[in-house]
């Protein structure tokens, strides 16, 4: 949700640190064989899947354009910033 809800400036401040905290916590709770690189790759794939969230919001007419439009803008920024196109 960070990629969907935060513009690049805020993501740049917090995204990596929060992802590392998440990864460290998983490992501390016993998740094994889950490298940091794998966590980051999973995050990048989740950004790709969230490309459709604003589309579903628009199609379902459940949220106003002021919401889904900003979500679309933010998720495209994250897609570009994280190099998600390389994964497709």
Steps between C-alpha positions, in 0.01 A plus 500: 500500500799731537536512124131570452459758775829692509647736245868448409636750752340322796587157365862608464508591868337188643446216254832316521527533877148367552555213258822407679320514834229272360757257363699498825183429696405210275846349546490556878168313513652198331452555129806339348647508154342837426779731395472878490526486121202264489298734721578794275410297192166403658435865580569600140257231378238634742543844344420346161184340639391834648504659155147362475371643829416846360340335198274294725424808707401691188300213350314430822419867548558443871743784544506848352743597227700702751595171666556257214680758285759569772537126560566451129760776500679365808505138385644596161774697676581199716494270196758722329711572808531132593572383146199273494495495120811281513291228662251471216 
